[in-house]
Amino acid sequence: MTSELLERALVEEATKKSGLIWVRAEPSPGAHTAAAPAQALWHVWHEGAACVVGDGPGEQPLPGLADGGGAVVTVRSKDKGGRIVGWTARVTELAPGSPEWEGTVAELKGKRLNAPDGEAMTERWRRECRVLRLEPLGTTLPLPSDSQAAPPPPSPALTRHPIPAALPRLLRRKRR
């Protein structure tokens, strides 16, 4: 019993203090698709769960997270950026306008940076976005021994060209 309480306290404190969590949706049982990579999400800790908003214009994507589904959450240190704790979660989508939705959105609104529409963002969230609760299911997960770094997805922006021949001369000129 004591270890469960300590683990729950670790999950809560680490998640509260971290401004960013890594979330990977767990594929549903019997699904023939591979698990999507973890997604970095901003969040707030509210009433015993990490709460996120997204999937709307100008908001973070929430790939694979579905109401009633599962997720694996990894919490990083705010200071050093290293992994502190991992935990499994049950995903619950809050109905817009419900008391739970209103309370959660009030907390999220205070943490949302650089909203394009200021005070009107809660109405936009009601119309166009999803608000999800990620409720811890129990014990923590063992931390992996490897880095779990993934190669970047293919993109035309990731090209390498040799540096221009004149660049070293230009850099020397600036030092003088």
Secondary structure, DSSP 4 states (H G I P E B T S, - for coil): -HHHHHHHHHHHHHHHH-SEEEEEEEPPTT--SPPPPPEEEE-EEETTEEEEEESSTTS---TT--TT-EEEEEEE-TTT--EEEEEEEEEEEPPTTSHHHHHHHHHHHHH--S-TTGGGHHHHHHHH-EEEEEEEEEEEEPPPSS----PPPP-TT----PPPTTHHHHHHHHH-
